[in-house]
Amino acid sequence: EAGSEDIDILPNGLAFISSGLKYPGVKSFAPDKPGEIFLMDLNEDKPRAVELRISRGFDLASFNPHGISTYVD
């Protein structure tokens, strides 16, 4: 109900997860925390989501991810 917003799974089993969407009418457990992107390796016996560090210079305070997609070249 109030977990990740979206997930995209690559053919190699890596999953990217967007979290932290703030939207009117949707409950937020951390309203003052910026959005996050997590990585999960679904090939592991006990996969766990690991928060990815976002590069310096990115406006993290306004990061409000809604959806996620990947491009494989």
C-alpha positions as a Markdown table, in Angstrom:
| # | Residue | x | y | z |
|---|---|---|---|---|
| 1 | Glu | 0.0 | 0.0 | 0.0 |
| 2 | Ala | 2.8 | 2.5 | 0.8 |
| 3 | Gly | 5.9 | 0.7 | -0.4 |
| 4 | Ser | 7.9 | 1.1 | -3.6 |
| 5 | Glu | 6.3 | 3.0 | -6.4 |
| 6 | Asp | 7.7 | 1.0 | -9.3 |
| 7 | Ile | 10.2 | -1.8 | -10.2 |
| 8 | Asp | 12.1 | -2.7 | -13.4 |
| 9 | Ile | 13.8 | -6.0 | -13.7 |
| 10 | Leu | 16.7 | -6.5 | -16.1 |
| 11 | Pro | 17.2 | -9.8 | -18.0 |
| 12 | Asn | 20.2 | -10.5 | -15.8 |
| 13 | Gly | 18.1 | -10.5 | -12.6 |
| 14 | Leu | 19.0 | -7.0 | -11.3 |
| 15 | Ala | 15.9 | -5.1 | -10.1 |
| 16 | Phe | 15.8 | -1.3 | -9.8 |
| 17 | Ile | 13.1 | 0.0 | -7.4 |
| 18 | Ser | 11.8 | 3.5 | -7.1 |
| 19 | Ser | 10.5 | 4.6 | -3.7 |
| 20 | Gly | 9.4 | 7.7 | -1.9 |
| 21 | Leu | 6.6 | 9.0 | -4.1 |
| 22 | Lys | 4.7 | 11.9 | -2.5 |
| 23 | Tyr | 1.3 | 12.5 | -4.0 |
| 24 | Pro | -1.8 | 14.2 | -2.6 |
| 25 | Gly | -4.0 | 11.6 | -0.9 |
| 26 | Val | -1.3 | 8.9 | -0.8 |
| 27 | Lys | 0.1 | 8.1 | 2.7 |
| 28 | Ser | 3.8 | 8.7 | 3.1 |
| 29 | Phe | 5.7 | 7.1 | 6.0 |
| 30 | Ala | 8.5 | 9.6 | 5.6 |
| 31 | Pro | 7.1 | 12.8 | 4.3 |
| 32 | Asp | 10.3 | 14.8 | 4.9 |
| 33 | Lys | 12.6 | 12.2 | 3.3 |
| 34 | Pro | 13.5 | 12.5 | -0.4 |
| 35 | Gly | 12.8 | 9.7 | -2.9 |
| 36 | Glu | 15.2 | 6.8 | -3.3 |
| 37 | Ile | 16.3 | 4.2 | -5.8 |
| 38 | Phe | 17.1 | 0.7 | -4.6 |
| 39 | Leu | 18.9 | -2.2 | -6.3 |
| 40 | Met | 18.1 | -5.8 | -5.7 |
| 41 | Asp | 19.9 | -8.9 | -7.1 |
| 42 | Leu | 17.2 | -11.5 | -7.6 |
| 43 | Asn | 19.9 | -14.1 | -8.3 |
| 44 | Glu | 20.9 | -14.2 | -4.7 |
| 45 | Asp | 19.5 | -16.8 | -2.3 |
| 46 | Lys | 18.1 | -14.1 | 0.0 |
| 47 | Pro | 17.8 | -10.9 | -2.1 |
| 48 | Arg | 17.7 | -7.6 | -0.2 |
| 49 | Ala | 17.2 | -4.1 | -1.5 |
| 50 | Val | 20.2 | -1.8 | -1.2 |
| 51 | Glu | 19.8 | 1.9 | -1.5 |
| 52 | Leu | 21.8 | 3.4 | -4.4 |
| 53 | Arg | 23.9 | 6.5 | -3.7 |
| 54 | Ile | 22.8 | 9.4 | -5.9 |
| 55 | Ser | 25.6 | 11.6 | -7.4 |
| 56 | Arg | 26.6 | 14.9 | -5.9 |
| 57 | Gly | 25.0 | 17.9 | -7.6 |
| 58 | Phe | 21.7 | 16.2 | -8.0 |
| 59 | Asp | 18.7 | 18.0 | -6.4 |
| 60 | Leu | 17.9 | 15.3 | -4.0 |
| 61 | Ala | 15.6 | 17.4 | -1.9 |
| 62 | Ser | 13.1 | 17.5 | -4.7 |
| 63 | Phe | 13.6 | 13.9 | -5.9 |
| 64 | Asn | 10.1 | 12.4 | -6.1 |
| 65 | Pro | 10.3 | 9.3 | -8.3 |
| 66 | His | 7.2 | 8.2 | -10.1 |
| 67 | Gly | 8.0 | 5.1 | -12.1 |
| 68 | Ile | 11.3 | 3.8 | -13.4 |
| 69 | Ser | 12.5 | 2.3 | -16.6 |
| 70 | Thr | 15.9 | 1.0 | -17.9 |
| 71 | Tyr | 17.6 | 1.0 | -21.2 |
| 72 | Val | 20.0 | -1.8 | -22.1 |
| 73 | Asp | 22.4 | -1.1 | -25.0 |
